[in-house]
């Protein structure tokens, strides 16, 4: 599998931590960004050994996944908008 870079937005850091704990075996690196001090949102940029559909399948297993699931995308296609 080709290593790909993804980006997603989460409502809070706890959601990102749940995602990281669930996917740690397939991630090769990640960076968390807190874009706004007034909001709890967190942006995660990560590289993974699995494709986008597998990432979305994994996100379905995480409680409070809705923002991450609706914003995850290959980094070159990322908009941050929910779908």
ChimeraX attribute file (.defattr): number of C-alpha atoms within 10 A of each C-alpha:
attribute: neighborCount
match mode: 1-to-1
recipient: residues
	/A:1	7
	/A:2	8
	/A:3	13
	/A:4	16
	/A:5	20
	/A:6	21
	/A:7	23
	/A:8	25
	/A:9	29
	/A:10	24
	/A:11	17
	/A:12	16
	/A:13	18
	/A:14	12
	/A:15	21
	/A:16	22
	/A:17	11
	/A:18	15
	/A:19	20
	/A:20	16
	/A:21	10
	/A:22	15
	/A:23	16
	/A:24	11
	/A:25	10
	/A:26	14
	/A:27	17
	/A:28	14
	/A:29	11
	/A:30	14
	/A:31	10
	/A:32	15
	/A:33	12
	/A:34	15
	/A:35	11
	/A:36	9
	/A:37	8
	/A:38	7
	/A:39	10
	/A:40	12
	/A:41	18
	/A:42	21
	/A:43	21
	/A:44	19
	/A:45	18
	/A:46	19
	/A:47	18
	/A:48	21
	/A:49	16
	/A:50	15
	/A:51	15
	/A:52	16
	/A:53	10
	/A:54	11
	/A:55	19
	/A:56	16
	/A:57	11
	/A:58	15
	/A:59	21
	/A:60	14
	/A:61	11
	/A:62	16
	/A:63	10
	/A:64	16
	/A:65	19
	/A:66	16
	/A:67	19
	/A:68	26
	/A:69	21
	/A:70	17
	/A:71	19
	/A:72	26
	/A:73	22
	/A:74	18
	/A:75	15
	/A:76	9
	/A:77	10
	/A:78	14
	/A:79	14
	/A:80	17
	/A:81	11
	/A:82	13
	/A:83	8
